[in-house]
Amino acid sequence: MGNSKEGREFYNFINELRVKKGYTLRQLCEGLCSHGTVEAMENGCWEPDKFLQDSILERLGVAAEDYVHGLDYVDYGRWVARLRILHSITFCQPEQAEKLLVGYEKDYDISRKYERQFLLAMKAQVKRCQGSLDEELFSIFREAVELTVPGWERKTLKDQALSVKELNLILEAEHCRKEGERIWRYREIVDYITHSGFDGVGMAKIYPKAVYFLCRSIEQMGDAEGRETGMMLKNSGYAIEILRKHKRMYYLWELVKLREKLADVRAEELNYRGECEKSSVMRNLSQEMETWRQVLEKVYAEQGVPRETFEFCYLYVMKGGYCINDAILNRRKALGISQCALCQGICNQKTLRRIENGKTRPNRVIAERLMERLGLPGALTRTELVTESQEAREQMEELRRLLNMGLWEEANQVWQRIRERVSVDIRCNQQTLLNSKVLLKWHLGEIGKQEYLSQMQGVLELTLPYLVFLKGGKMYVTNMEQCCVLNRMEAMEKESDEYLACMERLEEMNRFYIDRGIWEGEWNMYEFAMYNVGSDWANRGEYDKSDYYNQIILEGCLRFRRMALIPKCIYGRWWNYDMRKQKGIPVEKAMDDEEELLKCIQFSIMIKNKGGNPMRTVVSSILF
């Protein structure tokens, strides 16, 4: 077990969150591992593998999307293999996914319960795509749930610690029951989620689905009258607001369609009772939902993506994985440090050579110390801020939101509160906070452009020399280092060779994920970094290059059910088309200007975008 301050902060956070939620060790680990295992982890005496660690986090209500995971070469291979399976299902390639599942079962130990559960969940989705009947799917889902939630069919949910994945499997099993769905069970699940304390992203991943399954079953039973209609309107509205807040689209089309119908029915009822004003409100709601539904259907159809949320692979994506062995090798070479110099006082040269050649799984203490010497965070599992304070994490999310809305004064106040809660003795915390602070000072007019460029470069160089970044080649660059570069680019001369070099380096680093078919693993950073690169190519008149990135990001956002950049990609695509027309450049397909801009407007409304340059996204910090 590592002994870095960063590592201790993580396990303190786990302990504090468990105590805050009132879970016993036995509740938290039931079906996953022994309670002694979790106790040892909280005390810093034992480190679980990353997949068990995620399972524990998820039971505590943490979506774990903002974690970066340093994996040894064995676990990294397993992470990539999982991503390729998830990618094949998400991109509607069930035959490919089936082959990959066979290989996964052969290459990796699936005896652990959470591994077996992953395998069964994927098999069920593949079989559903291939047209299997509900009876067969129920058998798979039931086996999957039973692995980590023993006795789930007999127990109430109230006193259990359940993750989003486990609740999802219970929902799926209920849907496939031969005897039919039980409305009371769906109500129990919705109530559990409502009071679960899941974080925002976790709520977005499961609450809309649970509400949709409940409302659909009520409709099918013919009970959608009176108070039930009111309940469905209320819950579906809350579900959609959660999705809008977190810019996700899980079951969004289904809920919008449901809400359109419910509002129409309620309008008729109110009109019949003579409550014309309330009826008009429902009519307006129905019309708004109809507009959203039509826009969603058009964009999904254009990209050849199913409008229904037909899979749940998004629950199983572990983001931010990187290979420790490769990171040490590539970072050392990029910095021009010899093996002898790097390992001095840490390990012998033979050990370092075996680590870099992928012939040994590095000891955690050694890996942490090597990473720190290379300017990388010592904690191999970490989030943007290394802190045990849940309040600081929530405030960081609020800071990101305010920065990206351009609300600089409010953002500055939140920044001050975060600074009081976290330690800047930890270098990655210092870099994260300074990145935001320098950005704020520039936008608040406290420093000029040249000082901004200098200070932002200084923030980057807390961990990585700028000239090393510009040199390119194989190199592990953290998300925060990419953020520093992107933010610095905001003030650079757009026609300069330096600016072009930065664009090319970002392309070079991020192309890897698309080429290997593992988009999901680093999509958070990819979509923002490469959208900005794409818009820069457009400004240089390279419309085909810009459209290439717009297309990848648009399809990826639709398939991964993420909304943030959809209006920007649609606008960017139309802008490129309009510029071609103005310059007399032939276009392959004509666009309807009014229709394209309507899509932009409606998607902007859905994500509550209140303005800003549609061709530029500010990467204020890691945008998970």
Salt bridges, closest charged atoms under 4 A:
GLU30 OE2 - LYS155 NZ 3.17
GLU42 OE2 - ARG18 NE 2.76
GLU47 OE2 - LYS50 NZ 2.81
GLU47 OE2 - ARG364 NH1 2.66
ASP49 OD2 - ARG112 NH1 2.82
ASP54 OD1 - HIS69 NE2 3.84
GLU58 OE2 - LYS165 NZ 3.31
GLU65 OE2 - LYS205 NZ 2.83
GLU65 OE1 - ARG248 NH2 3.13
ASP72 OD2 - ARG361 NE 2.99
ASP75 OD1 - ARG78 NH2 3.09
ASP75 OD1 - ARG361 NH2 3.44
GLU105 OE2 - ARG116 NH1 3.87
GLU105 OE1 - LYS123 NZ 3.34
GLU115 OE2 - ARG78 NH1 2.13
GLU115 OE1 - ARG82 NH2 3.34
GLU136 OE2 - LYS127 NZ 3.34
GLU143 OE2 - ARG116 NH2 3.40
GLU166 OE2 - ARG59 NH2 2.68
GLU172 OE1 - ARG128 NH2 2.82
GLU172 OE2 - LYS209 NZ 2.61
GLU174 OE1 - ARG182 NH2 2.77
GLU179 OE1 - ARG177 NH2 3.54
GLU181 OE2 - HIS175 ND1 3.25
GLU181 OE2 - ARG216 NH2 3.57
GLU188 OE1 - ARG185 NH1 2.54
ASP191 OD1 - HIS195 ND1 3.33
GLU219 OE2 - LYS261 NZ 3.57
GLU228 OE2 - ARG187 NH2 2.42
GLU241 OE2 - ARG244 NH1 2.79
GLU241 OE1 - LYS608 NZ 2.67
GLU260 OE1 - ARG293 NE 2.63
ASP264 OD1 - ARG283 NH1 2.66
GLU268 OE2 - ARG283 NH2 2.59
GLU269 OE1 - ARG266 NE 3.14
GLU275 OE2 - ARG273 NE 3.11
GLU275 OE1 - LYS278 NZ 3.43
GLU297 OE1 - ARG293 NH1 3.31
GLU297 OE2 - ARG307 NH1 3.60
GLU302 OE1 - ARG573 NH2 3.53
GLU302 OE2 - LYS599 NZ 2.15
GLU308 OE2 - ARG307 NE 3.73
GLU356 OE2 - ARG332 NE 2.67
GLU368 OE2 - ARG364 NE 3.05
GLU384 OE1 - ARG400 NH1 2.34
GLU397 OE2 - HIS246 ND1 3.81
GLU398 OE2 - ARG401 NH2 2.68
GLU481 OE2 - ARG331 NH2 2.74
GLU490 OE2 - ARG616 NH1 3.30
GLU493 OE2 - LYS449 NZ 3.02
GLU498 OE2 - ARG488 NH1 2.86
GLU508 OE1 - ARG505 NE 3.06
GLU520 OE1 - HIS87 ND1 3.00
GLU527 OE2 - ARG562 NH2 2.62
ASP536 OD1 - ARG616 NH2 2.62
ASP544 OD1 - ARG580 NH2 2.89
ASP547 OD2 - ARG580 NH2 2.89
GLU555 OE2 - ARG559 NE 2.94
ASP593 OD2 - LYS581 NZ 3.69
GLU595 OE2 - LYS599 NZ 3.67
GLU596 OE1 - ARG573 NH2 2.97
GLU596 OE2 - LYS599 NZ 3.03
